[in-house]
Amino acid sequence: MTKHEIIPCDRCGDSIECKANAYTKCQCSVVQLNLNEVQYIAENYDGCMCAKCLLELQEEYRAMLVQQ
């Protein structure tokens, strides 16, 4: 039995266990985003995301910077 709420990832829809009340134990906390990356993601998504999607969006943002 899970202790936290099971929610869909806002990007891919996969089920993730949200640990907003224990953020350091949440799987999304393994992705280290800088302020610009957080802003980029926040402009396009509102909810929680899985670590895989956060990493993909981080790579997308960094690739966009290289192209400029």
N, CA, C and O atoms as a MOPAC input file, in Angstrom:
PM7 MOZYME 1SCF
protein

 N      0.84100 1    -1.18300 1     0.00000 1
 C      0.00000 1     0.00000 1     0.00000 1
 C      0.88400 1     1.24300 1     0.00000 1
 O      1.82600 1     1.34500 1     0.78500 1
 N      0.56900 1     2.19100 1    -0.89200 1
 C      1.36600 1     3.40800 1    -0.97800 1
 C      0.94000 1     4.40400 1     0.09200 1
 O     -0.21400 1     4.44100 1     0.51900 1
 N      1.90000 1     5.20000 1     0.50400 1
 C      1.67500 1     6.17600 1     1.55200 1
 C      1.26900 1     7.52800 1     0.97300 1
 O      0.66300 1     8.34800 1     1.66400 1
 N      1.60500 1     7.76000 1    -0.29900 1
 C      1.37300 1     9.04100 1    -0.93900 1
 C      0.40000 1     8.88400 1    -2.09500 1
 O      0.08500 1     7.76900 1    -2.51100 1
 N     -0.06700 1    10.00400 1    -2.60300 1
 C     -1.03400 1    10.01900 1    -3.69100 1
 C     -0.39900 1     9.55200 1    -5.00800 1
 O      0.72000 1     9.94700 1    -5.33800 1
 N     -1.11200 1     8.72100 1    -5.74300 1
 C     -0.68600 1     8.28200 1    -7.06900 1
 C     -1.37200 1     9.20700 1    -8.07600 1
 O     -2.59800 1     9.30600 1    -8.11400 1
 N     -0.55700 1     9.88000 1    -8.88800 1
 C     -1.08300 1    10.83400 1    -9.86800 1
 C     -0.44600 1    10.55100 1   -11.22900 1
 O      0.59300 1     9.89400 1   -11.30500 1
 N     -1.06600 1    11.04600 1   -12.29900 1
 C     -0.44200 1    10.88200 1   -13.61400 1
 C      0.60900 1    11.97000 1   -13.83800 1
 O      0.43500 1    13.10500 1   -13.39300 1
 N      1.67900 1    11.63100 1   -14.51500 1
 C      2.67000 1    12.61900 1   -14.92600 1
 C      1.96800 1    13.59500 1   -15.85700 1
 O      1.23500 1    13.18200 1   -16.75500 1
 N      2.18600 1    14.87900 1   -15.64800 1
 C      1.51800 1    15.90400 1   -16.44900 1
 C      1.92800 1    15.86100 1   -17.91800 1
 O      1.23000 1    16.40700 1   -18.77200 1
 N      3.04100 1    15.22500 1   -18.21200 1
 C      3.52800 1    15.18700 1   -19.59700 1
 C      3.22100 1    13.87100 1   -20.28500 1
 O      2.63300 1    13.87000 1   -21.36700 1
 N      3.60400 1    12.74500 1   -19.68600 1
 C      3.45200 1    11.45000 1   -20.36800 1
 C      2.25700 1    10.63700 1   -19.88200 1
 O      1.82800 1     9.70000 1   -20.55500 1
 N      1.72100 1    10.98800 1   -18.72300 1
 C      0.56100 1    10.28500 1   -18.20600 1
 C      0.86400 1     9.06100 1   -17.36600 1
 O     -0.05000 1     8.47200 1   -16.78900 1
 N      2.14800 1     8.65800 1   -17.28200 1
 C      2.50400 1     7.51700 1   -16.43200 1
 C      2.16300 1     7.81200 1   -14.97300 1
 O      2.23100 1     8.96100 1   -14.53500 1
 N      1.80700 1     6.79800 1   -14.24200 1
 C      1.49000 1     6.96500 1   -12.82500 1
 C      2.76500 1     7.18400 1   -12.01700 1
 O      3.75200 1     6.46600 1   -12.17700 1
 N      2.72300 1     8.19000 1   -11.14700 1
 C      3.84700 1     8.46300 1   -10.25800 1
 C      3.31400 1     8.65800 1    -8.84900 1
 O      2.18000 1     9.09300 1    -8.64900 1
 N      4.14500 1     8.33000 1    -7.88700 1
 C      3.77100 1     8.52000 1    -6.48800 1
 C      4.25900 1     9.90500 1    -6.06500 1
 O      5.46000 1    10.13100 1    -5.91400 1
 N      3.31400 1    10.83000 1    -5.87700 1
 C      3.64800 1    12.20400 1    -5.50900 1
 C      3.97400 1    12.26500 1    -4.02000 1
 O      3.18100 1    11.84600 1    -3.17700 1
 N      5.14000 1    12.78900 1    -3.71800 1
 C      5.56100 1    12.93000 1    -2.32400 1
 C      5.83400 1    14.40100 1    -2.02600 1
 O      6.88700 1    14.75000 1    -1.49300 1
 N      4.87700 1    15.25700 1    -2.37200 1
 C      5.04500 1    16.69000 1    -2.18200 1
 C      5.32200 1    17.04400 1    -0.72400 1
 O      6.01000 1    18.02500 1    -0.44300 1
 N      4.79800 1    16.26400 1     0.18700 1
 C      5.03800 1    16.52400 1     1.60500 1
 C      6.36200 1    15.94400 1     2.08000 1
 O      6.75100 1    16.15300 1     3.23000 1
 N      7.05800 1    15.21900 1     1.21300 1
 C      8.38300 1    14.66400 1     1.51900 1
 C      9.23600 1    14.79600 1     0.25800 1
 O      9.73700 1    13.80600 1    -0.27400 1
 N      9.38900 1    16.02700 1    -0.20500 1
 C      9.99700 1    16.30900 1    -1.50400 1
 C     11.35000 1    15.63000 1    -1.69600 1
 O     11.63200 1    15.13700 1    -2.78800 1
 N     12.17500 1    15.59100 1    -0.68800 1
 C     13.50500 1    15.00700 1    -0.85500 1
 C     13.45900 1    13.50800 1    -1.12100 1
 O     14.44500 1    12.92900 1    -1.57800 1
 N     12.33300 1    12.88100 1    -0.84100 1
 C     12.16500 1    11.45100 1    -1.09900 1
 C     11.41800 1    11.18500 1    -2.40300 1
 O     11.25300 1    10.03200 1    -2.80100 1
 N     10.97000 1    12.24100 1    -3.06400 1
 C     10.21100 1    12.09900 1    -4.30800 1
 C     11.16300 1    11.79400 1    -5.45400 1
 O     12.27500 1    12.32200 1    -5.48900 1
 N     10.74800 1    10.95400 1    -6.39000 1
 C     11.60400 1    10.56500 1    -7.50000 1
 C     11.96700 1    11.74900 1    -8.38800 1
 O     12.99500 1    11.70400 1    -9.06400 1
 N     11.16300 1    12.79900 1    -8.40900 1
 C     11.48900 1    13.95100 1    -9.25100 1
 C     12.64700 1    14.76300 1    -8.68800 1
 O     13.26900 1    15.53300 1    -9.42000 1
 N     12.94700 1    14.60800 1    -7.41500 1
 C     14.01900 1    15.39500 1    -6.80000 1
 C     15.41400 1    14.96600 1    -7.27000 1
 O     16.39300 1    15.65800 1    -6.99400 1
 N     15.51300 1    13.84800 1    -7.96700 1
 C     16.81600 1    13.41700 1    -8.48200 1
 C     17.25700 1    14.25500 1    -9.67800 1
 O     18.42900 1    14.22400 1   -10.05300 1
 N     16.33400 1    15.00100 1   -10.28000 1
 C     16.64800 1    15.84700 1   -11.42900 1
 C     16.97500 1    17.25000 1   -10.91800 1
 O     16.12000 1    17.92900 1   -10.34900 1
 N     18.20900 1    17.67000 1   -11.12700 1
 C     18.65900 1    18.97800 1   -10.67400 1
 C     18.45800 1    19.99800 1   -11.79200 1
 O     19.19500 1    20.00600 1   -12.77800 1
 N     17.45500 1    20.85300 1   -11.62700 1
 C     17.13600 1    21.86700 1   -12.62800 1
 C     17.60300 1    23.23400 1   -12.14900 1
 O     17.48600 1    23.56000 1   -10.96700 1
 N     18.13800 1    24.03900 1   -13.08000 1
 C     18.46700 1    25.41200 1   -12.70800 1
 C     17.22000 1    26.27700 1   -12.85800 1
 O     16.19300 1    25.80800 1   -13.35000 1
 N     17.30200 1    27.51200 1   -12.44500 1
 C     16.13700 1    28.39500 1   -12.44500 1
 C     15.53200 1    28.56700 1   -13.83800 1
 O     14.31000 1    28.56400 1   -13.98400 1
 N     16.37000 1    28.71700 1   -14.85700 1
 C     15.87100 1    28.87800 1   -16.22400 1
 C     15.14700 1    27.63000 1   -16.71400 1
 O     14.13300 1    27.72700 1   -17.40400 1
 N     15.66400 1    26.46800 1   -16.36100 1
 C     15.00900 1    25.21400 1   -16.75200 1
 C     13.66700 1    25.06300 1   -16.05100 1
 O     12.69800 1    24.61700 1   -16.66600 1
 N     13.59500 1    25.42500 1   -14.78300 1
 C     12.32900 1    25.37600 1   -14.04500 1
 C     11.31900 1    26.30700 1   -14.69600 1
 O     10.15500 1    25.94200 1   -14.86200 1
 N     11.75400 1    27.50300 1   -15.06300 1
 C     10.85300 1    28.46500 1   -15.69500 1
 C     10.35500 1    27.94200 1   -17.04500 1
 O      9.17200 1    28.06700 1   -17.36100 1
 N     11.24900 1    27.36100 1   -17.83600 1
 C     10.88600 1    26.79500 1   -19.13900 1
 C      9.81100 1    25.71900 1   -18.97300 1
 O      8.82600 1    25.69900 1   -19.71100 1
 N     10.00600 1    24.83900 1   -18.01300 1
 C      9.04500 1    23.76500 1   -17.77400 1
 C      7.72600 1    24.33000 1   -17.25800 1
 O      6.65600 1    23.90300 1   -17.69300 1
 N      7.79700 1    25.28600 1   -16.33500 1
 C      6.59000 1    25.87100 1   -15.74700 1
 C      5.74500 1    26.62200 1   -16.78300 1
 O      4.53000 1    26.73600 1   -16.62200 1
 N      6.37200 1    27.12600 1   -17.82900 1
 C      5.63700 1    27.82800 1   -18.88400 1
 C      4.78200 1    26.87200 1   -19.70800 1
 O      3.82800 1    27.29400 1   -20.36100 1
 N      5.12100 1    25.59100 1   -19.67900 1
 C      4.43200 1    24.61500 1   -20.52200 1
 C      3.61100 1    23.57200 1   -19.76100 1
 O      2.74600 1    22.92100 1   -20.34700 1
 N      3.87100 1    23.41100 1   -18.47500 1
 C      3.19700 1    22.38000 1   -17.68300 1
 C      2.84800 1    22.92900 1   -16.30600 1
 O      3.54200 1    23.79400 1   -15.77000 1
 N      1.75900 1    22.40900 1   -15.74400 1
 C      1.30800 1    22.87400 1   -14.43500 1
 C      1.53600 1    21.86900 1   -13.32000 1
 O      1.78300 1    22.25600 1   -12.17800 1
 N      1.45800 1    20.59200 1   -13.63500 1
 C      1.47000 1    19.57300 1   -12.59600 1
 C      2.81300 1    18.90400 1   -12.39600 1
 O      3.83100 1    19.32100 1   -12.94800 1
 N      2.78800 1    17.85900 1   -11.59500 1
 C      3.98800 1    17.06900 1   -11.31200 1
 C      4.37000 1    16.23000 1   -12.52700 1
 O      3.52600 1    15.87000 1   -13.34900 1
 N      5.65100 1    15.93300 1   -12.61800 1
 C      6.14300 1    15.10500 1   -13.70400 1
 C      7.10600 1    14.05000 1   -13.18800 1
 O      7.73900 1    14.21000 1   -12.14400 1
 N      7.19800 1    12.97400 1   -13.94400 1
 C      8.14200 1    11.91400 1   -13.59300 1
 C      9.56200 1    12.39300 1   -13.90400 1
 O      9.75600 1    13.33600 1   -14.67200 1
 N     10.53100 1    11.74200 1   -13.30900 1
 C     11.92700 1    12.11700 1   -13.50300 1
 C     12.33600 1    11.99300 1   -14.96900 1
 O     13.11500 1    12.80900 1   -15.46400 1
 N     11.82200 1    10.98500 1   -15.66500 1
 C     12.15600 1    10.78500 1   -17.07600 1
 C     11.74500 1    12.00000 1   -17.90600 1
 O     12.52100 1    12.48500 1   -18.72900 1
 N     10.54400 1    12.48300 1   -17.69100 1
 C     10.06500 1    13.65200 1   -18.43800 1
 C     10.84900 1    14.90800 1   -18.06200 1
 O     11.16300 1    15.72200 1   -18.93000 1
 N     11.16500 1    15.07100 1   -16.78500 1
 C     11.94600 1    16.23000 1   -16.37700 1
 C     13.31900 1    16.22800 1   -17.05000 1
 O     13.79100 1    17.27300 1   -17.49800 1
 N     13.95400 1    15.06800 1   -17.12300 1
 C     15.24700 1    14.96400 1   -17.79300 1
 C     15.12800 1    15.27400 1   -19.28500 1
 O     15.98200 1    15.95600 1   -19.85200 1
 N     14.07400 1    14.77500 1   -19.91400 1
 C     13.86700 1    15.03800 1   -21.33700 1
 C     13.63500 1    16.51800 1   -21.59100 1
 O     14.14800 1    17.06300 1   -22.56800 1
 N     12.87200 1    17.17900 1   -20.73000 1
 C     12.62300 1    18.60800 1   -20.90000 1
 C     13.87400 1    19.43000 1   -20.62700 1
 O     14.09500 1    20.46000 1   -21.26500 1
 N     14.68600 1    18.98400 1   -19.68900 1
 C     15.95700 1    19.64800 1   -19.41700 1
 C     16.84900 1    19.57000 1   -20.66100 1
 O     17.46200 1    20.56300 1   -21.05400 1
 N     16.91800 1    18.39700 1   -21.27100 1
 C     17.71100 1    18.22100 1   -22.49100 1
 C     17.14300 1    19.06500 1   -23.63300 1
 O     17.89900 1    19.66300 1   -24.39800 1
 N     15.81800 1    19.11300 1   -23.74700 1
 C     15.16200 1    19.91800 1   -24.77500 1
 C     15.53000 1    21.39200 1   -24.61800 1
 O     15.85400 1    22.06200 1   -25.59900 1
 N     15.47900 1    21.89200 1   -23.39200 1
 C     15.81100 1    23.28500 1   -23.11500 1
 C     17.27300 1    23.56700 1   -23.45800 1
 O     17.57900 1    24.57600 1   -24.09400 1
 N     18.17200 1    22.68300 1   -23.03900 1
 C     19.59600 1    22.89200 1   -23.29900 1
 C     19.90600 1    22.82300 1   -24.80000 1
 O     20.76600 1    23.56000 1   -25.28200 1
 N     19.22700 1    21.95700 1   -25.53400 1
 C     19.40700 1    21.87400 1   -26.98300 1
 C     18.91400 1    23.14300 1   -27.65000 1
 O     19.51100 1    23.60500 1   -28.62300 1
 N     17.83800 1    23.70900 1   -27.14200 1
 C     17.28500 1    24.94100 1   -27.67800 1
 C     18.29500 1    26.08200 1   -27.51100 1
 O     18.42900 1    26.92500 1   -28.39800 1
 N     18.99800 1    26.11200 1   -26.39000 1
 C     20.00300 1    27.15300 1   -26.14600 1
 C     21.16200 1    27.05200 1   -27.13100 1
 O     21.68100 1    28.07000 1   -27.59100 1
 N     21.56000 1    25.84400 1   -27.45100 1
 C     22.67300 1    25.62200 1   -28.37100 1
 C     22.31100 1    26.11500 1   -29.77800 1
 O     23.16500 1    26.62800 1   -30.50100 1
 N     21.05300 1    25.95600 1   -30.15200 1
 C     20.59400 1    26.33500 1   -31.48300 1
 C     20.51700 1    27.84000 1   -31.66300 1
 O     20.54000 1    28.33200 1   -32.79100 1
 N     20.42700 1    28.56900 1   -30.57600 1
 C     20.26100 1    30.03200 1   -30.68200 1
 C     21.53100 1    30.72900 1   -31.03300 1
 O     21.54800 1    31.95400 1   -31.15700 1

